[in-house]
Amino acid sequence: MIIVAGATGDLGGRIVRELAGLGAPVCSLVRAGTSPERMAAIQGEIRTVDFDDVRATAAAMEGASCVVSALSGLEPVVLGVQGQLLDAAVQAGVPRLIPSDFAIDFRKIPPGTNRNLDLRERFRRRAEQADIRLTSILNGAFMDMLTGVMPVIQHRLRSVLYWGSADQPMDFTTIADTAAFTARAAMDNDSPRLLNICGDRVTARDLAQIAGTVRQQPYRVLPAGTIGMLGLMIGLAKRVAPGKPGDLYPAWQGMQYMRNLFAGEGMLDTPFDNDRYSGLRWTRVEDVLREDARWVGKR
């Protein structure tokens, strides 16, 4: 049996569906008080737990071969709830844990440059002291952001914005591909400590070429400033638009991710582990932009 925490989220729900599709016994741990609507969207067995009660949570994990965390949040979740999940897994004797590390390689970024990734690094240090085997899956940035919350592709200007160098490589993987790979890693008793996956490694210049091909119009790269200027913008945004307490992605947080990407911080190690499991098709940036262009055309 494989336990999944965070199944009410996009990534977690996809992991559960992938596991079920592969025929794996899967059980989702859901916090007490979760709305019936969110629980109805979860496939397979559900166990309601109080993560503050580590002993009871451990009892809900008895017999599991792996725990997958797809929890997302700030310190109370990444360190608090996920820390309780870790303690419960150790207490239950679960041999393996896949923590919610899905990101660029946060071990390589300068401390203090990305709040959310600093939390993952703090959890990593704690988890590596626990009596459990860990497998971290690093996938770069979620490719899905290129058509939404990461506004580097400016279709009205037929331009791709960049800071620093237009030739800095960046790693992207879709949420769907990350979920499919994670499900297989959860079933793999021999999974290593670290797995690097990447749907596409592209530069701003590559993005302009791909966008131009998809939209059948010439796109150019447009310099937005230096990495240092982006850092100053982040500092200003944190002061004038700090966001609401508990806001996971205020504007300045998204800018921190872009700074890491364009500065080349957190690039994944190669060779990638994409071919570790058979039967996976990796989505490229061009696929995502073509799908977005079709959707835009139907509006």
N, C-alpha and C positions, 0 to 999 in steps of 0.2 A: 504494500500500500504506500502511496505517495501522498503526503500532506501538503496542501497549498494554503498559504495565508496571503490575503490580499486579493481574493478571487472576485470581489465586487468591483475591482478596477479593470481597466481595459487590458493591460498586460496579463494580470492574474487570471482574468476570465478566459483569455485566449489560451493560456497555459493549461488550464483545466480542460478546455475543449480538445486541445491537442492530445493530452494524456488519454482522455476518454476515447478519442478516435484511434489511438494506438492500442487500445485494449487494456490499458493499465488501470488497476484499482486506484481510484483517486478520491480523496476526501478533502473538502474545504473547511477550514476553521474560520468561523464568522463571529465577530464580536456580538455579544448580547445587545439587543436593542436595534440591530440592523433592520431597516425597513423591509416589509414583505416583498415590495417591488424589486429591490436590489437582490434579495435572496432568490426570487423566482427566476432571475436571469442566470443563476449558477447551475451548471450541469453536474449531475451526479450527487453523491452523498454530501450532506452538510452537517457539521457539528458546531453547535453554539457554545462559545467559551467566554470566560472572563480572563483576559490575558494577565490581569493583576494576580490571579490565583494560579501560580506556577504549577502547583501540584495537580490541580484539576486539568490544566492544559496538558501537562505531561501524560495524564491518564487518557486524554483524548488522542494522544499520539502513539499509544502502545501498539507495537507490532509494525510500525512504519519503517520503511527502508530509507526514506529521504524526506526532508522537509524543504519546501521551496517557499521563499519569502518574496512576494511581489508587493510588499508594503511600501507605501509612498507617503512622505510627509516631512515634517521638520523634526527637531530633536525629540519631542515626546513620542514620536512614532519610530524614527530610525534607530534611536538609541534606547528609548523606553520600551515600547511594545515589541520591537524586534529583539531587544535584549532579553525580554521575558520569554519570547519564543525560543531564543537560543538556550536559555537556562532550562526551559521545559524539555527541549529536545535532548539535552544532555542527561537530564534526570530520567527521561523515558528510555534512554539507551539507544536512541536513533543514531545510526552510524554516520549519516551524511546530512549536510545542510548546504543549500544554495541560497546565499543571502541576496538581498535586493541591491545588487551592485551594478545594475545595468546602466552603463555610462561609458564615457571616455576613460582612459586609464588615470583615475584620480590619484594614484600613488605618485604620479609624475608632476602634478601641477603644484605651483608654489602655494604654500599654506596662506589662507586668507583671500585668495583670488576667486573662490567660488564657495559660497556658504553651504549649498546643498551637498557638494562633493566633499567638503571638509567633514560633514557628518558621516558620510560613507567611510572615509578614512579612519575616523575615530572608532566606528563600529568594527572595521577590519582589525584594528589593533586589539580590541577586546576579544573578538571571536577567535583570533589565532591563539589565544591563551586557553581556550576551552577544549575539553576532551571530546572533540567531534571533527570529522573530516569535512573540509570546506571545498567547495568548487565555486569560484567567482566567474561569472560570464560578463565580459566586457564587449560592448557592441558599438562603441563610438556614440555619436548623437543619433537620435531617432530621425530617420529620413523623412518621416511624415511631417516633421516641423517645417520642412522646406516649402510646403504649400500652405502654411498657417502661421504659427507663432514665431517663426524665424524669418523676418521680412527682408532677406538679402536679395531675393529675386523680385525686382520691381517691374512688373509687366507693363504698367503704364509708361514707364520710362524706357522700356526695352533694355534694361540694364541689370547687372548683378553688382551689388555693393560689396566692397571689401575694405578691410583695415590692414595695414601693413603691406603684405605682398599678395598679388593676384595669383601667385603660383604656389601658395602654401597648401599642401595636401590636407584634406579633412576626411574623417571616417564617418560613414553613415550606414545604418541598418534599419529596416522597417520594424515596427512593433510586431507585426505578424510573423516575420522571419525570426525575430528574437524569441518569440513564444514557441515556435516550432522547434527551434534548436534546444531551448531550455527543457522542453518536455522530454526530448531524447536524452539529454544530459542527466535528467532526474532518474531515468531508467538505467543509466550506465553506472554500474557499481565500480567501474575502474576509471571514472572521470578524474582528470588531474586537478590540481589546485587552481589552475587558471586556464580559461578558454577565451581566446580572442576571435570574434567573428566580425565580418564586415561585408555588407552588401555592395558597397561602392566606395572607393577612395577617390575623391575629386578635388580639384582646385576651383577657385572662383572663375578662373578662365574656362575651365571645363564646363562649369555650370552655365556660363554664357553661351558656349557652343551648343550644349544640349538643349537649353531653352530655345535658342534660335532654330534648331532643327525641328523641335516639337511644334513651335508656333509658326514656323515657316516665315520668320522675320529675323533680320539681323539683330542680335543682342550684343552689347558691349560690357566691358567691366568698368565700373565707376568707383574711383577711390573715394572713401569716406573719411580718410585720415589715417594717422599712425596708430599703432597699438597704444602708445602713451596717451594719445588724445582720447581713445576709447576708454581708457582707465579713468581719465578726468571726467568723462561723461557719466561713467558709472557712479563715481563719487557724488556728482551733482544730483543725479537721479535719486540716489539713496536719501539725500537731504530734502529734496522738493517733492518727491513722490515715493515715500518709503513703503507704501502699501499697507494693508490692514494687518493687524497681528495674526499670525498663523497663515498668512498668504504664502503659498508655496512658490508661486512664480510672479512676483511683482516685476515690473518692467526692468529694474536694475539687475534682477537675478538672470533674466534671459540674456541681458547684455554681458553678464559674467561668463555665461557659456560661450557666447560668440567671441569674447576676448580669448578664452582658452583655445578655441578652435583656430582662430586666425593667428594666434601666437605660436601655434604648433605644439601646445602643451597638452599632454594626455594622449598623443597619438598611440595607436595600438601596435604591439610588437608583431612582426611577421616572422615566419609564414602564418597566415590566418588558419584557424581550425575549422573552416567552413566544410571541409570534406570529411570530417570525423564520422559523420552519420550519413548514410545513403538516403536518397529519395527526397532531398531538399532542393528547391529551386530558389535561388537568391535574386531578390528584386533589385534592379538597378535604378539609379536616379532617373534615367530616361523613362522607365516604366511608370514611376510615380508622377512625373510631370505630364506624361501622356494621359494618364487617368484623370489628373486634375484638369487638363485642358478639355477632356470630354465632358466632365461634370460642369465646368464653367459654361460650355457651349449649350448645355441643356437648361440653364437657368433662365 
